[in-house]
Amino acid sequence: MTILSDVKALGQQIWLDNLSRSLVQSGELAEMAKQGVCGVTSNPAIFQKAFAGDALYADEAAALKAQDLSPKERYETLAIADVQAACDVLLAEHESTGGKTGFVSLEVAPELAKDAAGTVAEVKRLHDAIGRKNVMIKVPATDAGVEALAQLVSDGLSINLTLLFSRAQTLKAYAAYQRGIAKRVAAGLPVDHIQVVASFFISRVDAALDATLPEHLKGKTAIALAKAAYQDWEQFFSSAEFAELAAKGANRVQLLWASTGVKNPDYPDTLYVDSLIGAHTVNTVPDATLKAFVDHGVAKATLTDNTDEALAQLAEAEKLGIDLEALAARLQEDGLKQFEEAFDKLLAPLA
């Protein structure tokens, strides 16, 4: 047993927020899976770093540049192969849990963030191109992305809805998921294989707010938001309306804690893992945070601890004039811009 197995026993999956050719081909990902890593997430920034720093891409990238392909097609050829390989490594995990775990995420192109129809088409194209049952296509939680989520779920696909920063954004996502599931159930189609995670970003909230907060609130807002969001999750998926869908096989959306590497070196390096362990959740961690947690983290159910204190902290932040929903909208836009910039950087060498 490892600490990751202990966390899994508490109902939380630990995913790795990284993917590269070396990670797979060296056997490192397989070893992580043995230790209890249950999934993998990627994004344009992760692939940009991998392409720039991993020598295993060089020969294939050069060969692709000699072919009559667009930079995006060259990128997808490389990235899809990596996702397929990671899916294959995690297939045993996926099958052993009846399709509940073992997913690998690939993100749609950032340019589609405001295009619902384009997102739906792109998700289906990528899903078919990858051809693995444990792939989970990643869609940003813009208004268009949430609209796309409802359609994609009704079409039977598993989705990672990303760039969520607030309770209101997350509740919209749940409602869209429920609409999609209800439509599929009404059509007499199976829903038990559909898994959706709602990726709620943590450290970026504290990084944005801490400079404006009194000392006793620094490093507290993101965790408080997560705990409040988990209460919202419990309430939403305990409703009579969802119970009817669950009776037909519908799974609950799982909250996924993203951006859980600390950005402030004064904070404990496992702060956003130790503090957010709870049933029916996922935490996707970068390599350094994973190593730190395995070395000195604590496997204890903490997500439902001190929830009254968390709500009081949020109320105090609002009294100080902090509009958490406005902040969430800004952070989501910033996140989209970061992914657009990373996407441009990863395509440039492939032109």
Salt bridges, closest charged atoms under 4 A:
GLU60 OE1 - ARG21 NH1 2.60
GLU76 OE2 - ARG125 NH2 2.65
ASP82 OD1 - ARG21 NE 2.88
ASP88 OD1 - ARG132 NE 2.78
GLU93 OE2 - LYS8 NZ 2.77
GLU95 OE2 - LYS133 NZ 3.03
GLU122 OE2 - LYS72 NZ 2.91
GLU122 OE2 - ARG125 NH2 3.15
ASP128 OD1 - HIS127 ND1 3.94
ASP155 OD2 - LYS124 NZ 2.80
ASP232 OD2 - ARG167 NE 2.77
ASP269 OD1 - HIS296 NE2 2.81
ASP295 OD2 - HIS296 ND1 2.79
ASP305 OD2 - LYS300 NZ 3.20
GLU316 OE2 - HIS216 NE2 2.74
GLU333 OE2 - LYS114 NZ 3.22
ASP334 OD2 - ARG330 NH1 3.77
